[in-house]
Amino acid sequence: MDGILSIIRDLLLIAGALAVLIGALGVIRFPEVFSRIHAAGITDTAGAGLIILALLIESGFSLISLKLLVIVLFLFFTSPTSSHALAKAAIHGRVLPLTHQDKG
Amino acid sequence: MGFIFSPIVFLILFWLALSGHYTTLLLILGAASCFWVLMISRRMGINAHEGKPIHLVSWRIVPYWIWLIKEILLSTWAVSRMILSPGSSVRPQLAKIPANNMSDLSKVTYANSITLTPGTLTIEADGDELEIHTLRADMLEPLKRGEMADRVRKIERGHNREQ
């Protein structure tokens, strides 16, 4: 039982680290600011979520796990807010989204 | 049961849970800071309307979250493949989708959920419409079908019936 749990925990940690890495790569590779916001989103939803899930398994049932859950909850409310603020700021600064309506 | 969700009880429970130290001095300091926060929010006038986010407390939010996490993982997979595949597959699009028949709080939940799923991003909320930026045209399809909107509305309908 303990062995299986620690394997799941390790897999979740690796998956979370990969998600953060992929998000960072996307921020570099994507062409403009709005697409990059999508990539950054991977870092703070899937990346942070998976890593904290792994930490939840590690901490067991305690005050620490409650704190971790609160962190997840806050992240899931604040990260879309900051993405939205970033997009708004870009539009405000007259950076218009590059679109491909014609190729539909 | 309503008093359980009153701000002061929530603050005290929250402080107790996060602190983990239960000596006299710290308990007094904790109680003082709870009252201080309560006084500040009274002064700001945010108690009446937003102090009781019953919408968020309703148990119906839990199945919605589970469904949302599944959606986030699926779209994370799709966007990750776009990032890792060679060449550029990014064809951003802007579109407007309806957010009618929703309270303000549901609209926020809806707009935030759209932003949380990678590949779609809420840029503007204007009345009963949300302006969405997508990485690729096909990522908009699930939103156009309106499944997420229906699920968000369901949380609220449940809440209204319980009252």
HADDOCK unambig.tbl for C-alpha pairs under 7 A between the chains (distance, minus, plus):
assign (segid A and resid 22 and name CA) (segid B and resid 80 and name CA) 6.42 0.50 0.50
assign (segid A and resid 26 and name CA) (segid B and resid 83 and name CA) 5.29 0.50 0.50
assign (segid A and resid 35 and name CA) (segid B and resid 135 and name CA) 6.27 0.50 0.50
assign (segid A and resid 38 and name CA) (segid B and resid 118 and name CA) 5.37 0.50 0.50
assign (segid A and resid 38 and name CA) (segid B and resid 119 and name CA) 5.62 0.50 0.50
assign (segid A and resid 41 and name CA) (segid B and resid 116 and name CA) 6.87 0.50 0.50
assign (segid A and resid 41 and name CA) (segid B and resid 118 and name CA) 5.94 0.50 0.50
assign (segid A and resid 42 and name CA) (segid B and resid 76 and name CA) 6.27 0.50 0.50
assign (segid A and resid 42 and name CA) (segid B and resid 118 and name CA) 6.16 0.50 0.50
assign (segid A and resid 45 and name CA) (segid B and resid 116 and name CA) 6.84 0.50 0.50
assign (segid A and resid 46 and name CA) (segid B and resid 73 and name CA) 6.75 0.50 0.50
assign (segid A and resid 63 and name CA) (segid B and resid 17 and name CA) 6.71 0.50 0.50
assign (segid A and resid 67 and name CA) (segid B and resid 18 and name CA) 6.43 0.50 0.50
assign (segid A and resid 80 and name CA) (segid B and resid 112 and name CA) 5.44 0.50 0.50
assign (segid A and resid 80 and name CA) (segid B and resid 115 and name CA) 5.43 0.50 0.50
assign (segid A and resid 80 and name CA) (segid B and resid 116 and name CA) 5.73 0.50 0.50
assign (segid A and resid 84 and name CA) (segid B and resid 122 and name CA) 6.57 0.50 0.50
assign (segid A and resid 84 and name CA) (segid B and resid 123 and name CA) 6.11 0.50 0.50
assign (segid A and resid 87 and name CA) (segid B and resid 123 and name CA) 6.08 0.50 0.50
assign (segid A and resid 88 and name CA) (segid B and resid 123 and name CA) 6.47 0.50 0.50
assign (segid A and resid 98 and name CA) (segid B and resid 92 and name CA) 6.54 0.50 0.50
assign (segid A and resid 99 and name CA) (segid B and resid 91 and name CA) 6.74 0.50 0.50
assign (segid A and resid 99 and name CA) (segid B and resid 92 and name CA) 4.94 0.50 0.50
assign (segid A and resid 99 and name CA) (segid B and resid 93 and name CA) 4.92 0.50 0.50
assign (segid A and resid 99 and name CA) (segid B and resid 94 and name CA) 6.83 0.50 0.50
assign (segid A and resid 100 and name CA) (segid B and resid 91 and name CA) 5.68 0.50 0.50
assign (segid A and resid 100 and name CA) (segid B and resid 92 and name CA) 5.97 0.50 0.50
assign (segid A and resid 100 and name CA) (segid B and resid 93 and name CA) 5.90 0.50 0.50
assign (segid A and resid 101 and name CA) (segid B and resid 93 and name CA) 6.15 0.50 0.50
assign (segid A and resid 104 and name CA) (segid B and resid 137 and name CA) 6.49 0.50 0.50
